[in-house]
Amino acid sequence: MPSSRCAPSQGHYREVAGISSAFAADFLSTHDALETVLVTGNEGSGVIRGIGVFVDKPADDDVNSDPLFAAFNDAVTPLVAEPPNRVEMELVLLHLFTAD
C-alpha cells in the first residue's frame, strides 16, 4: 500500500491539505483500481500523508506514471519544504470498524 508524504513549507499547510484532499477525491473517482484513500495531516508537525489501497500491486505501480499524479506533484512541489515522497508500506489490516 503506497503512502505519499508532504511536508508543507511554513504557512502552506492548509493549502497543501486542500490540494491533497482534492487530488485524493479526484483520483479515487477516476481510478477503479484504487479502493480506498485516506488523507491525514498533523498541522503541528506540518506533515500531510495520503494512503491509498489498490486492488493489486501492478495498479499501485502504475500511479507513478499517471498524469493526474504528476499534476498533483507539480501543484504541491512549490509549497513544500522537500519534494513529496511516495513509499510502499507493508501494512496488514487487523480490524476494520464501521458504523451502520
DSSP file (Angstrom, degrees, kcal/mol; ACC not computed):
  #  RESIDUE AA STRUCTURE BP1 BP2  ACC     N-H-->O    O-->H-N    N-H-->O    O-->H-N    TCO  KAPPA ALPHA  PHI   PSI    X-CA   Y-CA   Z-CA
    1    1 A M              0   0    0      0, 0.0    88,-3.1     0, 0.0    52,-0.1   0.000 360.0 360.0 360.0 126.6    0.0    0.0    0.0
    2    2 A P  E     -A   88   0A   0      0, 0.0    50,-1.8     0, 0.0     2,-0.4  -0.446 360.0-167.0 -83.7 154.0    1.6    3.3   -1.0
    3    3 A S  E     -AB  87  51A   0     84,-2.7    84,-3.0    48,-0.2     2,-0.5  -0.994   6.6-156.3-138.4 132.5    1.9    6.4    1.1
    4    4 A S  E     -AB  86  50A   0     46,-2.4    46,-2.3    -2,-0.4     2,-0.5  -0.939  11.3-159.2-109.7 131.5    2.8    9.9   -0.1
    5    5 A R  E     -AB  85  49A   0     80,-2.5    80,-2.2    -2,-0.5     2,-0.4  -0.930   9.4-177.3-114.3 129.9    4.3   12.2    2.4
    6    6 A C  E     - B   0  48A   0     42,-3.0    42,-2.8    -2,-0.5    -2,-0.0  -0.982  12.0-165.6-123.2 137.6    4.3   16.0    2.0
    7    7 A A        -     0   0    0     75,-0.5    74,-3.1    -2,-0.4    75,-0.5  -0.859  24.2-144.0-120.1  94.0    5.9   18.5    4.5
    8    8 A P  B     -D   80   0B   0      0, 0.0    72,-0.3     0, 0.0     5,-0.1  -0.177  17.3-110.4 -59.7 146.9    4.5   21.9    3.5
    9    9 A S    >   -     0   0    0     70,-3.0     3,-2.3     1,-0.2     4,-0.2  -0.296  59.9 -61.8 -66.4 161.5    6.7   25.0    3.8
   10   10 A Q  T 3  S+     0   0    0      1,-0.3    -1,-0.2     2,-0.1    36,-0.0  -0.188 125.7  11.6 -48.5 127.5    5.8   27.5    6.5
   11   11 A G  T 3  S+     0   0    0     -3,-0.1    -1,-0.3     1,-0.0     4,-0.2   0.450 107.2  88.3  85.6   1.0    2.4   28.9    6.0
   12   12 A H    <>  +     0   0    0     -3,-2.3     4,-2.7    67,-0.1     5,-0.3   0.311  49.1 106.2-113.7   8.4    1.2   26.5    3.3
   13   13 A Y  H  > S+     0   0    0     -4,-0.2     4,-2.7     1,-0.2     5,-0.2   0.937  84.0  43.1 -55.7 -53.7   -0.2   23.6    5.5
   14   14 A R  H  > S+     0   0    0      1,-0.2     4,-2.2     2,-0.2    -1,-0.2   0.872 114.5  51.0 -64.3 -37.3   -3.9   24.4    4.7
   15   15 A E  H  > S+     0   0    0      2,-0.2     4,-2.3     1,-0.2    -1,-0.2   0.934 113.4  43.9 -65.0 -46.1   -3.3   25.0    1.0
   16   16 A V  H  X S+     0   0    0     -4,-2.7     4,-2.7     2,-0.2    -2,-0.2   0.882 112.0  54.1 -67.0 -37.8   -1.4   21.7    0.6
   17   17 A A  H  X S+     0   0    0     -4,-2.7     4,-2.4    -5,-0.3    -1,-0.2   0.913 110.0  47.6 -61.5 -42.2   -4.0   19.9    2.7
   18   18 A G  H  X S+     0   0    0     -4,-2.2     4,-2.4     2,-0.2    -2,-0.2   0.914 112.9  47.1 -65.0 -43.9   -6.7   21.2    0.3
   19   19 A I  H  X S+     0   0    0     -4,-2.3     4,-2.5     2,-0.2    -2,-0.2   0.912 113.4  49.7 -63.3 -42.6   -4.8   20.2   -2.8
   20   20 A S  H  X S+     0   0    0     -4,-2.7     4,-2.5     2,-0.2    -2,-0.2   0.910 112.1  47.1 -63.4 -43.8   -4.1   16.7   -1.3
   21   21 A S  H  X S+     0   0    0     -4,-2.4     4,-2.3     2,-0.2    -2,-0.2   0.913 113.0  48.2 -66.1 -43.1   -7.7   16.2   -0.4
   22   22 A A  H  X S+     0   0    0     -4,-2.4     4,-2.5     2,-0.2     5,-0.2   0.912 112.6  49.4 -63.4 -42.6   -9.0   17.3   -3.8
   23   23 A F  H  X S+     0   0    0     -4,-2.5     4,-3.2    -5,-0.2     5,-0.3   0.935 110.1  50.6 -61.1 -46.7   -6.4   15.1   -5.6
   24   24 A A  H  X S+     0   0    0     -4,-2.5     4,-2.5     1,-0.2    -2,-0.2   0.914 112.1  46.8 -59.7 -44.4   -7.4   12.1   -3.4
   25   25 A A  H  X S+     0   0    0     -4,-2.3     4,-1.9     2,-0.2    -1,-0.2   0.923 115.6  45.4 -64.2 -44.6  -11.1   12.5   -4.2
   26   26 A D  H  X S+     0   0    0     -4,-2.5     4,-1.1     2,-0.2    -2,-0.2   0.922 114.3  48.1 -64.0 -45.0  -10.5   13.0   -7.9
   27   27 A F  H  X S+     0   0    0     -4,-3.2     4,-1.1     1,-0.2     3,-0.5   0.912 111.4  50.3 -64.6 -42.8   -8.1   10.1   -8.1
   28   28 A L  H  < S+     0   0    0     -4,-2.5     3,-0.3    -5,-0.3    -1,-0.2   0.888 111.4  48.7 -62.3 -39.6  -10.5    7.8   -6.3
   29   29 A S  H  < S+     0   0    0     -4,-1.9    -1,-0.2     1,-0.2    -2,-0.2   0.669 118.5  38.6 -77.2 -15.5  -13.4    8.7   -8.5
   30   30 A T  H  < S+     0   0    0     -4,-1.1     2,-0.5    -3,-0.5    -1,-0.2   0.439 105.9  66.7-114.3  -1.0  -11.4    8.1  -11.7
   31   31 A H    ><  -     0   0    0     -4,-1.1     3,-1.8    -3,-0.3    -1,-0.2  -0.896  55.1-169.7-127.5 102.8   -9.3    5.1  -10.9
   32   32 A D  T 3  S+     0   0    0     -2,-0.5    -1,-0.1     1,-0.3    -4,-0.0   0.768  86.2  63.7 -61.2 -26.3  -11.2    1.8  -10.4
   33   33 A A  T 3  S+     0   0    0     21,-0.1    22,-2.3    26,-0.1     2,-0.8   0.627  84.6  84.6 -76.1 -12.3   -8.1    0.1   -9.1
   34   34 A L  E <   +C   54   0A   0     -3,-1.8    20,-0.3    20,-0.2    -3,-0.1  -0.826  54.3 176.1 -92.1 113.2   -8.0    2.5   -6.1
   35   35 A E  E     +     0   0A   0     18,-2.9     2,-0.3    -2,-0.8    -1,-0.2   0.877  62.9   0.7 -85.1 -40.9  -10.3    1.0   -3.5
   36   36 A T  E     -C   53   0A   0     17,-1.3    17,-3.0     2,-0.0     2,-0.4  -0.995  56.7-167.0-149.8 146.3   -9.8    3.4   -0.6
   37   37 A V  E     -C   52   0A   0     -2,-0.3     2,-0.4    15,-0.2    15,-0.2  -0.998   3.2-167.5-139.1 139.9   -7.7    6.5    0.1
   38   38 A L  E     -C   51   0A   0     13,-2.7    13,-3.2    -2,-0.4     2,-0.6  -0.993   3.9-162.6-126.8 127.2   -7.1    8.2    3.4
   39   39 A V  E     +C   50   0A   0     -2,-0.4     2,-0.3    11,-0.2    11,-0.2  -0.955  16.4 177.9-111.6 122.3   -5.6   11.7    3.8
   40   40 A T  E     -C   49   0A   0      9,-3.4     9,-2.9    -2,-0.6     2,-0.3  -0.857   2.9-179.0-120.6 157.1   -4.1   12.5    7.2
   41   41 A G  E     -C   48   0A   0     -2,-0.3     2,-0.4     7,-0.2     7,-0.2  -0.996  21.9-159.8-154.1 154.1   -2.4   15.6    8.5
   42   42 A N  E  >> -C   47   0A   0      5,-2.3     4,-2.1    -2,-0.3     5,-1.3  -0.891   6.4-167.7-135.3 102.9   -0.8   17.0   11.6
   43   43 A E  T  45S+     0   0    0     -2,-0.4    -1,-0.1     1,-0.2   -30,-0.1   0.838  86.8  59.9 -62.4 -32.9   -0.5   20.8   11.4
   44   44 A G  T  45S+     0   0    0      1,-0.2    -1,-0.2    -3,-0.1    -2,-0.0   0.912 117.4  29.6 -61.7 -43.8    1.9   20.8   14.4
   45   45 A S  T  45S-     0   0    0     -3,-0.3    -1,-0.2     2,-0.1    -2,-0.2   0.625 105.6-129.1 -90.2 -14.3    4.5   18.7   12.6
   46   46 A G  T  <5 +     0   0    0     -4,-2.1     2,-0.5     1,-0.2    -3,-0.2   0.721  59.6 138.7  76.5  21.5    3.5   20.0    9.2
   47   47 A V  E   < - C   0  42A   0     -5,-1.3    -5,-2.3   -40,-0.2     2,-0.4  -0.867  31.2-174.6-107.4 132.8    3.1   16.5    7.7
   48   48 A I  E     -BC   6  41A   0    -42,-2.8   -42,-3.0    -2,-0.5     2,-0.4  -0.987   9.6-172.5-120.2 132.6    0.3   15.5    5.3
   49   49 A R  E     -BC   5  40A   0     -9,-2.9    -9,-3.4    -2,-0.4     2,-0.5  -0.989  12.8-159.8-131.2 134.4    0.1   11.9    4.3
   50   50 A G  E     -BC   4  39A   0    -46,-2.3   -46,-2.4    -2,-0.4     2,-0.5  -0.958   9.6-167.3-110.2 129.5   -2.1   10.2    1.7
   51   51 A I  E     -BC   3  38A   0    -13,-3.2   -13,-2.7    -2,-0.5     2,-0.4  -0.972   5.9-169.1-120.3 121.6   -2.5    6.4    2.0
   52   52 A G  E     - C   0  37A   0    -50,-1.8     2,-0.6    -2,-0.5   -15,-0.2  -0.876  13.3-153.2-113.4 143.0   -4.1    4.5   -0.9
   53   53 A V  E     - C   0  36A   0    -17,-3.0   -18,-2.9    -2,-0.4   -17,-1.3  -0.964  20.1-169.2-114.4 116.8   -5.3    0.9   -1.1
   54   54 A F  E     - C   0  34A   0     -2,-0.6   -20,-0.2   -20,-0.3   -21,-0.1  -0.659  33.0-117.8-104.9 159.7   -5.2   -0.6   -4.6
   55   55 A V  S    S-     0   0    0    -22,-2.3     2,-0.3    -2,-0.2   -21,-0.1   0.801  93.1  -6.7 -66.8 -28.8   -6.7   -3.8   -5.9
   56   56 A D  S  > S-     0   0    0    -23,-0.2     4,-1.7     1,-0.1    -1,-0.1  -0.976  73.9 -98.2-159.6 169.7   -3.2   -5.1   -6.7
   57   57 A K  H  > S+     0   0    0     -2,-0.3     4,-2.7     1,-0.2     5,-0.2   0.880 116.0  56.2 -64.2 -42.4    0.5   -4.2   -6.9
   58   58 A P  H  > S+     0   0    0      0, 0.0     4,-1.8     0, 0.0    -1,-0.2   0.905 107.8  49.5 -59.2 -39.3    0.6   -3.5  -10.7
   59   59 A A  H  > S+     0   0    0      2,-0.2     4,-0.6     1,-0.2    -2,-0.2   0.904 111.2  50.0 -64.5 -39.9   -2.2   -0.9  -10.3
   60   60 A D  H >< S+     0   0    0     -4,-1.7     3,-1.1     1,-0.2     4,-0.4   0.926 110.1  50.1 -61.5 -45.9   -0.3    0.6   -7.4
   61   61 A D  H >< S+     0   0    0     -4,-2.7     3,-1.1     1,-0.2     4,-0.3   0.826 100.5  64.6 -64.2 -32.2    2.9    0.8   -9.5
   62   62 A D  H >< S+     0   0    0     -4,-1.8     3,-1.3     1,-0.2    -1,-0.2   0.710  84.2  76.9 -64.9 -20.4    1.0    2.4  -12.4
   63   63 A V  G X< S+     0   0    0     -3,-1.1     3,-1.9    -4,-0.6    -1,-0.2   0.867  82.2  66.1 -59.3 -36.9    0.4    5.5  -10.3
   64   64 A N  G <  S+     0   0    0     -3,-1.1    -1,-0.3    -4,-0.4    -2,-0.2   0.766 107.8  39.0 -59.4 -25.9    3.9    6.7  -10.8
   65   65 A S  G <  S+     0   0    0     -3,-1.3    -1,-0.3    -4,-0.3    -2,-0.2   0.284  88.2 118.8-106.5  10.3    3.3    7.3  -14.5
   66   66 A D    <>  -     0   0    0     -3,-1.9     4,-2.1    -4,-0.2     3,-0.3  -0.618  61.2-141.3 -80.5 131.3   -0.2    8.7  -14.2
   67   67 A P  H  > S+     0   0    0      0, 0.0     4,-2.4     0, 0.0     5,-0.2   0.837 101.8  55.7 -60.7 -33.9   -0.6   12.2  -15.5
   68   68 A L  H  > S+     0   0    0      2,-0.2     4,-1.9     1,-0.2     5,-0.1   0.888 108.4  47.9 -66.4 -37.8   -3.0   13.1  -12.6
   69   69 A F  H  > S+     0   0    0     -3,-0.3     4,-2.4    -6,-0.2    -1,-0.2   0.891 111.3  50.8 -67.9 -39.9   -0.4   12.1  -10.1
   70   70 A A  H  X S+     0   0    0     -4,-2.1     4,-2.4     2,-0.2    -2,-0.2   0.902 109.1  51.2 -63.6 -40.6    2.2   14.1  -11.9
   71   71 A A  H  X S+     0   0    0     -4,-2.4     4,-2.0     2,-0.2    -1,-0.2   0.883 108.7  51.8 -64.5 -38.2   -0.1   17.2  -11.9
   72   72 A F  H  X S+     0   0    0     -4,-1.9     4,-2.1     2,-0.2     5,-0.3   0.948 110.4  47.8 -61.4 -49.1   -0.6   16.7   -8.1
   73   73 A N  H  X S+     0   0    0     -4,-2.4     4,-2.1     1,-0.2    -2,-0.2   0.901 111.5  50.8 -59.0 -41.6    3.2   16.6   -7.6
   74   74 A D  H  < S+     0   0    0     -4,-2.4    -1,-0.2     1,-0.2    -2,-0.2   0.863 110.3  50.9 -63.4 -36.0    3.7   19.7   -9.8
   75   75 A A  H  < S+     0   0    0     -4,-2.0    -2,-0.2     1,-0.2    -1,-0.2   0.875 118.4  34.5 -71.5 -37.6    1.0   21.6   -7.8
   76   76 A V  H >X S+     0   0    0     -4,-2.1     3,-2.0     1,-0.2     4,-0.7   0.737  95.6  83.6 -92.0 -22.1    2.4   20.9   -4.3
   77   77 A T  G >< S+     0   0    0     -4,-2.1     3,-0.9     1,-0.3    -1,-0.2   0.860  91.2  49.4 -53.7 -42.1    6.2   21.0   -5.1
   78   78 A P  G 34 S+     0   0    0      0, 0.0    -1,-0.3     0, 0.0    -2,-0.1   0.668 113.3  50.0 -70.4 -11.4    6.5   24.8   -4.8
   79   79 A L  G <4 S+     0   0    0     -3,-2.0   -70,-3.0    -4,-0.1     2,-0.3   0.450  98.1  79.1-104.9  -2.1    4.6   24.7   -1.5
   80   80 A V  B << S-D    8   0B   0     -3,-0.9   -70,-0.0    -4,-0.7   -74,-0.0  -0.780  73.9-131.8-113.9 154.0    6.5   22.0    0.3
   81   81 A A  S    S+     0   0    0    -74,-3.1    -1,-0.1    -2,-0.3    -4,-0.0   0.796  96.5  11.8 -70.9 -29.1    9.9   22.1    2.1
   82   82 A E  S    S-     0   0    0    -75,-0.5   -75,-0.5   -73,-0.0    -1,-0.1  -0.970 100.2 -80.3-143.8 155.8   11.0   18.9    0.3
   83   83 A P        -     0   0    0      0, 0.0   -78,-0.1     0, 0.0    -2,-0.1  -0.205  60.2 -89.9 -57.3 146.4    9.6   17.0   -2.7
   84   84 A P        -     0   0    0      0, 0.0     2,-0.5     0, 0.0   -78,-0.2  -0.263  42.5-144.0 -55.1 144.4    6.7   14.7   -2.0
   85   85 A N  E     -A    5   0A   0    -80,-2.2   -80,-2.5    -3,-0.1     2,-0.5  -0.957  10.7-163.3-121.0 117.0    7.9   11.2   -1.1
   86   86 A R  E     +A    4   0A   0     -2,-0.5     2,-0.3   -82,-0.2   -82,-0.2  -0.884  18.1 172.9-102.0 124.2    6.0    8.2   -2.2
   87   87 A V  E     -A    3   0A   0    -84,-3.0   -84,-2.7    -2,-0.5     2,-0.5  -0.916  33.7-115.3-130.0 154.7    6.8    4.9   -0.4
   88   88 A E  E     -A    2   0A   0     -2,-0.3     2,-0.5   -86,-0.2    -2,-0.0  -0.770  29.3-159.1 -87.8 130.7    5.5    1.4   -0.3
   89   89 A M        -     0   0    0    -88,-3.1     2,-1.3    -2,-0.5    -2,-0.0  -0.947  12.1-148.7-114.4 129.5    4.1    0.4    3.1
   90   90 A E        +     0   0    0     -2,-0.5     2,-0.3     2,-0.0    -2,-0.0  -0.697  38.6 160.0 -95.4  82.1    3.7   -3.2    4.1
   91   91 A L        -     0   0    0     -2,-1.3     2,-0.5   -90,-0.0    -2,-0.1  -0.796  29.7-152.8-106.6 147.3    0.7   -2.9    6.3
   92   92 A V        -     0   0    0     -2,-0.3     2,-0.6     0, 0.0    -2,-0.0  -0.982  21.8-125.3-118.4 128.0   -1.8   -5.6    7.4
   93   93 A L        +     0   0    0     -2,-0.5     3,-0.1     1,-0.2    -2,-0.0  -0.611  30.2 176.0 -73.3 117.4   -5.3   -4.7    8.2
   94   94 A L        -     0   0    0     -2,-0.6     2,-0.3     1,-0.3    -1,-0.2   0.859  65.3  -1.4 -88.7 -42.0   -6.0   -6.0   11.7
   95   95 A H        -     0   0    0      2,-0.0     2,-0.4     0, 0.0    -1,-0.3  -0.995  52.9-161.1-149.2 148.2   -9.5   -4.7   12.2
   96   96 A L        -     0   0    0     -2,-0.3     2,-0.5    -3,-0.1    -3,-0.0  -0.967  13.7-173.6-131.9 117.7  -12.0   -2.5   10.3
   97   97 A F        +     0   0    0     -2,-0.4     2,-0.3     2,-0.0    -2,-0.0  -0.940   8.1 171.9-112.9 130.7  -14.8   -0.9   12.3
   98   98 A T        -     0   0    0     -2,-0.5     2,-0.3     0, 0.0    -2,-0.0  -0.971  30.9-120.7-134.8 151.7  -17.6    0.9   10.6
   99   99 A A              0   0    0     -2,-0.3    -2,-0.0     1,-0.1     0, 0.0  -0.706 360.0 360.0 -87.7 143.4  -20.8    2.4   11.8
  100  100 A D              0   0    0     -2,-0.3    -1,-0.1     0, 0.0     0, 0.0   0.467 360.0 360.0 -84.2 360.0  -24.0    1.1   10.2
